[in-house]
Amino acid sequence: MKKIVSIFTILLFLVSLGDNLALAEKVTITYWWSWGGPMVDAMQKMVDKFNKTHPDIEVKMTFVETGAWETYEKLQTAIAAGSPPDAAHFERSFVDQWAAKGLFLPLDEYLTTEERTGKDFLPFTWDEVVYKGKVYAIPLDTDIRGLLWNRDLFEAAGLPDRAPKTLAELDKFAEKLTKFDEKGKVQTIGFVPWWGNWFFPAWSWTFGGNIADRKTLKITANDPKNIQALEWVTSYAKKYGVQAIASFGAGFTGGVNNPFFMGKEGMEANGVWMVGQIKRYAPKLNYDVAPVPHPPGGANGTWCGGFCNVIPKGSKHPKEAAEFIKWLGQEEAQLDVYRLLEHIPTNKKALDKVRVMVDPKERKFYAQFPVAHGRPPLWVRIFNECLTVVDEAIYGKKTPKQALDDMQTRLEQAFKEFF
């Protein structure tokens, strides 16, 4: 009897030891998530799914409020203090800048040779996470832009029931759609190149130009095609009056009070998210979607933003963190990016499945992915510089060439200092 008890005790001890060893082998990693509101619960569901299917890893997610760039200040502080999260949600356009500073760990040792090619992802999203031949992030989501046009305003102006096919036709349509009152105040605007969510980098691509090359890090801000693009943008300020356009625009505050939603703007270059906003704020709006047209020698200038996931320098569990962020880029998790987060996946197989689920107007945006542009390096600096040159040109502070020559000098210096 004593012998049986002893054996039973030993077996219990071994079982207990095995359980303790299993618990000891389980690695807990920390993950900073930067989108608030319902996005927190949505992402937590994805984290829970990962935890259930990966018994050796437990992800503990923390929502870190963004503000403007607050999350990244907190992240940089945490990295400097040697206490960063093991993985973090991050704006994809910043990856090259942080990689250049050595603030992120390269992922190459955790990726297979095939995974390092990025073949499973939309090419422009993968380009943004590679710096000097090394992979620093896994893309999470994306967006895309195009032309929205008001079919009722087109009919009222005697225009065909279709979007303009060329840039010259866009100019012609915009003129017919623009209406003034007897005092010269704009009542309805046809099109404004600096409104919406297109911006000058896209007009540069539209005219066949580029601001900066990602691979060579060469600045081409004052390329003749860019000058031509800015001259065209400025022509709208001269033709319709920049102050008249500004006064008209000041009457709209966003949300439901949007000129396009209210039937006061004939065409606008903006993003795919507008489809959802129109359903919410202007469900009866009779509109459609098309690519933004381009001049001869130009191209579709549509571009895409989006976020990714990274491993900060100082991560205590980079191997497990890499497994988690790689999982977030796989097909099933990427479908949840659409189903739970309501964002567009970057994984091509997931995207192919999502295409059939979305609104037909959203599919017209999606159709442009094969020609979409990713953002150049040092994107935020370039973006802000482009806002400056457009302002200088449309308000007559500088000629388009002067504005772009000056931007060329500033960006060359910024790239030299940074890279």
C-alpha positions as CSV (number, residue, x, y, z in Angstrom):
1,M,0.0,0.0,0.0
2,K,2.8,2.4,0.9
3,K,4.5,1.5,-2.4
4,I,1.4,2.4,-4.3
5,V,1.0,5.7,-2.5
6,S,4.7,6.5,-3.2
7,I,4.3,5.8,-6.9
8,F,1.1,7.9,-7.0
9,T,2.9,10.7,-5.2
10,I,5.7,10.6,-7.7
11,L,3.3,10.6,-10.6
12,L,1.5,13.7,-9.2
13,F,4.9,15.3,-8.8
14,L,5.8,14.6,-12.4
15,V,2.5,15.9,-13.7
16,S,2.9,19.0,-11.5
17,L,6.5,19.5,-12.7
18,G,5.3,19.1,-16.3
19,D,2.6,21.7,-15.9
20,N,5.1,24.1,-14.3
21,L,7.6,23.6,-17.1
22,A,4.9,24.2,-19.6
23,L,4.0,27.4,-17.8
24,A,7.6,28.4,-17.6
25,E,8.0,27.9,-21.4
26,K,5.1,30.2,-22.2
27,V,6.4,33.6,-23.2
28,T,4.4,36.8,-22.5
29,I,5.0,39.6,-24.9
30,T,3.8,43.2,-24.8
31,Y,2.1,45.0,-27.7
32,W,1.3,48.6,-28.1
33,W,-1.8,49.4,-30.2
34,S,-2.4,53.0,-31.3
35,W,-6.0,53.2,-32.6
36,G,-8.7,54.1,-30.0
37,G,-12.4,53.8,-29.7
38,P,-14.0,50.6,-31.1
39,M,-10.7,49.7,-32.7
40,V,-9.3,48.7,-29.3
41,D,-11.9,46.0,-28.8
42,A,-11.6,44.9,-32.4
43,M,-7.9,44.4,-32.1
44,Q,-8.2,42.7,-28.8
45,K,-10.4,40.0,-30.5
46,M,-7.5,39.5,-33.0
47,V,-5.0,39.2,-30.1
48,D,-7.3,36.7,-28.3
49,K,-7.5,34.6,-31.5
50,F,-3.7,34.6,-31.7
51,N,-3.4,33.6,-28.0
52,K,-5.8,30.7,-28.4
53,T,-3.9,29.3,-31.3
54,H,-0.4,29.9,-29.9
55,P,-0.3,28.2,-26.5
56,D,3.4,29.0,-26.1
57,I,2.9,32.8,-26.5
58,E,0.6,35.2,-24.7
59,V,0.2,38.7,-26.2
60,K,-0.8,41.4,-23.7
61,M,-2.1,44.4,-25.7
62,T,-2.0,48.0,-24.4
63,F,-3.8,50.9,-26.1
64,V,-1.4,53.8,-26.3
65,E,-3.2,57.0,-27.2
66,T,-1.8,58.7,-30.3
67,G,-2.8,62.3,-30.4
68,A,-0.8,63.7,-33.4
69,W,2.6,61.9,-33.1
70,E,2.3,61.3,-29.4
71,T,2.6,57.5,-29.7
72,Y,5.9,57.7,-31.4
73,E,7.3,60.1,-28.8
74,K,6.3,57.6,-26.1
75,L,7.7,54.8,-28.1
76,Q,11.0,56.6,-28.6
77,T,11.2,57.4,-24.9
78,A,10.5,53.8,-24.0
79,I,13.2,52.6,-26.4
80,A,15.7,55.1,-25.0
81,A,14.9,53.9,-21.5
82,G,15.4,50.3,-22.4
83,S,11.8,49.3,-21.7
84,P,9.9,49.3,-25.0
85,P,7.0,47.0,-25.9
86,D,8.0,43.8,-27.6
87,A,6.0,44.8,-30.7
88,A,4.2,48.0,-31.7
89,H,1.6,49.2,-34.2
90,F,3.2,51.9,-36.3
91,E,2.6,54.3,-39.2
92,R,4.3,52.6,-42.2
93,S,5.7,55.8,-43.7
94,F,8.0,56.3,-40.7
95,V,9.6,52.9,-40.9
96,D,12.6,54.0,-43.0
97,Q,13.3,57.0,-40.7
98,W,13.3,54.9,-37.5
99,A,15.3,52.1,-39.2
100,A,17.9,54.6,-40.2
101,K,18.2,55.7,-36.5
102,G,18.5,52.1,-35.4
103,L,15.3,52.2,-33.4
104,F,13.8,49.0,-34.9
105,L,15.1,45.5,-35.1
106,P,15.4,44.0,-38.6
107,L,13.2,41.0,-39.0
108,D,15.3,39.1,-41.6
109,E,16.5,36.3,-39.2
110,Y,12.9,35.5,-38.3
111,L,11.7,35.3,-42.0
112,T,12.2,32.6,-44.5
113,T,13.9,33.4,-47.8
114,E,10.5,33.5,-49.5
115,E,9.0,35.7,-46.8
116,R,11.8,38.2,-47.2
117,T,10.6,38.8,-50.8
118,G,7.3,40.1,-49.6
119,K,5.5,38.3,-52.4
120,D,2.4,37.8,-50.3
121,F,1.8,41.6,-49.9
122,L,0.9,44.5,-52.1
123,P,4.3,45.6,-53.5
124,F,4.1,49.3,-52.5
125,T,3.4,48.3,-48.9
126,W,6.4,46.0,-48.8
127,D,8.6,48.7,-50.3
128,E,7.8,50.9,-47.4
129,V,9.0,48.4,-44.8
130,V,12.4,47.6,-46.4
131,Y,15.4,49.9,-45.7
132,K,18.8,49.2,-47.2
133,G,17.8,45.7,-48.1
134,K,16.5,44.7,-44.7
135,V,12.9,44.1,-43.6
136,Y,11.8,46.2,-40.6
137,A,8.1,45.7,-40.4
138,I,5.1,43.6,-41.5
139,P,2.3,45.6,-43.4
140,L,-1.1,45.6,-41.7
141,D,-3.6,47.7,-43.7
142,T,-3.8,50.2,-46.6
143,D,-6.1,52.6,-48.4
144,I,-6.3,54.1,-51.9
145,R,-7.6,57.3,-53.6
146,G,-9.6,58.2,-56.7
147,L,-12.1,60.7,-58.2
148,L,-15.6,61.0,-56.8
149,W,-18.1,62.8,-59.0
150,N,-21.7,64.0,-58.5
151,R,-24.0,62.5,-61.2
152,D,-26.8,65.0,-60.5
153,L,-24.6,68.0,-60.9
154,F,-23.2,66.6,-64.1
155,E,-26.7,66.2,-65.5
156,A,-27.7,69.7,-64.5
157,A,-24.6,71.1,-66.2
158,G,-25.3,69.2,-69.4
159,L,-22.3,66.9,-69.0
160,P,-22.2,63.2,-70.0
161,D,-23.0,60.6,-67.4
162,R,-19.4,59.6,-66.9
163,A,-16.2,60.8,-65.2
164,P,-13.7,62.9,-67.2
165,K,-11.3,60.7,-69.1
166,T,-8.4,63.2,-69.5
167,L,-7.1,66.0,-67.5
168,A,-8.1,68.5,-70.2
169,E,-11.7,67.1,-69.9
170,L,-11.6,67.4,-66.1
171,D,-10.7,71.1,-66.6
172,K,-13.6,71.5,-69.0
173,F,-16.1,69.7,-66.7
174,A,-14.9,71.7,-63.7
175,E,-15.6,75.0,-65.6
176,K,-19.2,73.9,-66.5
177,L,-19.8,72.8,-62.9
178,T,-18.6,76.0,-61.2
179,K,-21.4,78.5,-60.6
180,F,-21.1,82.1,-59.2
181,D,-23.9,84.4,-57.9
182,E,-24.4,87.9,-59.1
183,K,-21.9,89.2,-56.5
184,G,-19.2,86.9,-57.8
185,K,-19.4,84.5,-54.9
186,V,-18.9,80.8,-55.6
187,Q,-22.2,78.8,-55.2
188,T,-21.0,75.5,-56.6
189,I,-17.4,74.5,-57.3
190,G,-16.5,72.1,-60.0
191,F,-13.1,70.9,-58.7
192,V,-10.3,72.2,-56.5
193,P,-6.9,70.4,-57.0
194,W,-5.7,71.2,-53.4
195,W,-8.9,69.9,-51.7
196,G,-9.7,66.4,-50.7
197,N,-7.0,63.8,-50.0
198,W,-4.8,63.7,-53.1
199,F,-2.1,66.3,-52.4
200,F,0.8,67.5,-54.6
201,P,2.9,64.3,-54.5
202,A,0.0,62.6,-56.3
203,W,-0.2,65.5,-58.9
204,S,3.5,65.0,-59.4
205,W,2.9,61.3,-60.3
206,T,-0.1,62.3,-62.3
207,F,2.1,64.4,-64.6
208,G,4.8,61.7,-64.8
209,G,7.1,63.2,-62.2
210,N,8.3,62.2,-58.8
211,I,9.6,64.1,-55.7
212,A,12.1,61.5,-54.4
213,D,13.3,58.1,-55.3
214,R,13.0,55.4,-52.6
215,K,15.9,53.3,-53.9
216,T,18.5,56.0,-54.8
217,L,17.3,58.6,-52.3
218,K,17.6,61.2,-55.1
219,I,15.5,64.3,-54.8
220,T,13.8,65.5,-58.0
221,A,11.4,68.1,-56.6
222,N,12.1,70.7,-59.4
223,D,11.8,68.2,-62.2
224,P,10.1,69.9,-65.2
225,K,7.1,67.6,-64.9
226,N,6.6,68.7,-61.3
227,I,6.8,72.3,-62.3
228,Q,4.2,71.6,-65.0
229,A,2.0,69.9,-62.3
230,L,2.3,72.9,-59.9
231,E,1.6,75.3,-62.8
232,W,-1.6,73.4,-63.5
233,V,-2.6,73.4,-59.8
234,T,-2.0,77.1,-59.7
235,S,-4.1,77.7,-62.8
236,Y,-7.2,76.9,-60.8
237,A,-6.3,79.6,-58.3
238,K,-5.9,82.1,-61.0
239,K,-9.0,81.1,-63.0
240,Y,-11.5,80.9,-60.2
241,G,-9.8,83.2,-57.6
242,V,-8.0,81.6,-54.7
243,Q,-9.7,83.9,-52.2
244,A,-13.1,83.1,-53.7
245,I,-12.4,79.4,-53.4
246,A,-11.1,79.9,-49.8
247,S,-14.2,81.9,-48.8
248,F,-16.5,79.2,-50.3
249,G,-14.6,76.4,-48.5
250,A,-14.7,78.2,-45.2
251,G,-18.5,77.6,-45.1
252,F,-18.0,73.9,-44.7
253,T,-16.8,72.4,-41.4
254,G,-16.5,68.7,-42.2
255,G,-18.6,65.7,-41.3
256,V,-22.1,66.0,-42.7
257,N,-21.2,69.6,-43.6
258,N,-19.0,68.6,-46.5
259,P,-19.3,70.4,-49.9
260,F,-19.3,67.1,-51.8
261,F,-21.9,65.5,-49.5
262,M,-24.1,68.6,-49.8
263,G,-24.1,68.8,-53.6
264,K,-21.9,71.9,-53.7
265,E,-18.8,70.3,-55.3
266,G,-18.9,68.5,-58.6
267,M,-15.7,66.4,-58.3
268,E,-13.2,65.6,-55.5
269,A,-10.1,63.6,-55.4
270,N,-10.3,61.6,-52.2
271,G,-10.0,58.2,-50.5
272,V,-11.9,55.0,-50.4
273,W,-13.1,55.8,-46.9
274,M,-15.4,58.4,-48.5
275,V,-17.8,55.6,-49.6
276,G,-18.5,54.8,-45.9
277,Q,-18.8,58.4,-45.0
278,I,-21.3,59.1,-47.7
279,K,-23.4,56.2,-46.5
280,R,-23.4,57.7,-43.1
281,Y,-23.8,61.4,-43.9
282,A,-25.4,61.6,-47.4
283,P,-27.0,58.3,-48.2
284,K,-29.1,59.7,-51.0
285,L,-26.1,61.3,-52.8
286,N,-26.1,60.2,-56.5
287,Y,-22.4,59.8,-57.2
288,D,-19.8,57.5,-58.7
289,V,-16.1,56.7,-58.6
290,A,-13.3,56.7,-61.2
291,P,-9.5,57.1,-61.5
292,V,-8.2,60.7,-61.4
293,P,-7.4,61.5,-65.1
294,H,-3.9,62.5,-66.2
295,P,-2.4,64.5,-69.1
296,P,-0.5,62.9,-72.1
297,G,2.7,61.4,-70.8
298,G,1.4,61.2,-67.2
299,A,-0.1,58.3,-65.3
300,N,-2.6,57.5,-62.6
301,G,-1.3,59.2,-59.5
302,T,-3.2,57.3,-56.9
303,W,-1.3,56.5,-53.8
304,C,-1.8,54.5,-50.6
305,G,-1.0,54.9,-46.9
306,G,-1.4,52.5,-44.0
307,F,0.1,51.0,-40.9
308,C,2.3,48.1,-40.0
309,N,3.8,46.3,-37.0
310,V,7.4,46.6,-35.8
311,I,9.8,45.2,-33.2
312,P,11.4,48.1,-31.3
313,K,15.1,48.0,-30.3
314,G,15.4,46.5,-26.8
315,S,12.5,44.1,-27.2
316,K,13.0,41.3,-24.7
317,H,11.3,38.6,-26.8
318,P,11.9,39.5,-30.5
319,K,11.5,35.9,-31.7
320,E,8.0,35.6,-30.2
321,A,7.1,39.2,-31.2
322,A,8.1,38.3,-34.8
323,E,5.8,35.3,-34.7
324,F,2.9,37.5,-33.6
325,I,3.4,40.3,-36.2
326,K,4.0,37.8,-39.0
327,W,0.7,36.1,-38.0
328,L,-1.1,39.5,-38.3
329,G,0.1,39.6,-41.9
330,Q,-1.2,36.1,-42.8
331,E,-4.4,35.6,-44.8
332,E,-6.8,34.7,-42.0
333,A,-5.7,37.5,-39.7
334,Q,-5.7,39.9,-42.7
335,L,-9.4,39.0,-43.4
336,D,-10.0,40.1,-39.8
337,V,-8.3,43.4,-40.6
338,Y,-11.3,43.9,-42.9
339,R,-14.0,42.2,-40.8
340,L,-13.1,43.6,-37.4
341,L,-11.0,46.7,-38.1
342,E,-12.9,47.6,-41.3
343,H,-9.6,48.4,-43.1
344,I,-8.2,47.1,-46.3
345,P,-5.8,44.2,-45.9
346,T,-2.3,44.3,-47.5
347,N,-2.1,40.5,-47.9
348,K,-2.9,39.8,-51.6
349,K,-4.9,36.6,-51.0
350,A,-7.0,38.2,-48.3
351,L,-7.5,41.3,-50.5
352,D,-8.8,39.1,-53.4
353,K,-11.4,37.6,-51.0
354,V,-12.3,41.1,-49.6
355,R,-12.9,42.5,-53.1
356,V,-16.1,40.5,-53.5
357,M,-17.4,41.6,-50.1
358,V,-17.2,45.4,-50.6
359,D,-19.5,48.0,-52.1
360,P,-19.2,48.2,-55.9
361,K,-17.9,51.8,-55.6
362,E,-15.2,50.6,-53.3
363,R,-14.2,48.0,-55.9
364,K,-13.6,50.9,-58.3
365,F,-11.0,52.2,-55.9
366,Y,-9.6,48.7,-55.4
367,A,-9.1,48.3,-59.2
368,Q,-6.3,50.8,-59.0
369,F,-4.1,48.9,-56.7
370,P,-1.9,47.5,-59.5
371,V,-0.7,51.0,-60.4
372,A,-0.8,52.6,-56.9
373,H,2.2,54.5,-55.5
374,G,3.8,53.9,-52.2
375,R,5.1,56.9,-50.3
376,P,8.7,58.1,-50.8
377,P,11.2,58.1,-47.9
378,L,11.0,60.9,-45.3
379,W,7.4,61.1,-46.3
380,V,6.1,63.5,-43.6
381,R,8.9,66.0,-44.4
382,I,8.1,65.7,-48.1
383,F,4.3,66.0,-47.5
384,N,4.7,69.1,-45.4
385,E,7.1,70.7,-47.9
386,C,4.5,70.0,-50.6
387,L,1.8,71.8,-48.6
388,T,4.1,74.7,-48.4
389,V,4.9,74.9,-52.1
390,V,1.2,74.7,-53.1
391,D,0.4,77.5,-50.7
392,E,3.2,79.6,-52.0
393,A,2.1,79.0,-55.6
394,I,-1.6,79.4,-55.4
395,Y,-1.3,82.6,-53.3
396,G,1.3,84.1,-55.6
397,K,4.1,84.2,-53.0
398,K,6.4,82.4,-55.5
399,T,6.3,81.1,-59.0
400,P,5.9,77.3,-59.2
401,K,9.5,77.0,-60.4
402,Q,10.8,79.1,-57.5
403,A,8.8,77.2,-55.0
404,L,10.0,73.8,-56.2
405,D,13.6,75.0,-56.6
406,D,13.6,76.0,-53.0
407,M,12.0,72.8,-52.0
408,Q,14.7,70.9,-53.9
409,T,17.4,72.6,-51.8
410,R,15.6,72.0,-48.5
411,L,15.0,68.4,-49.2
412,E,18.5,67.7,-50.5
413,Q,19.8,69.0,-47.2
414,A,17.2,67.1,-45.2
415,F,18.1,63.8,-46.9
416,K,21.8,64.4,-46.5
417,E,21.4,65.0,-42.8
418,F,19.0,62.1,-42.2
419,F,20.2,59.3,-44.5
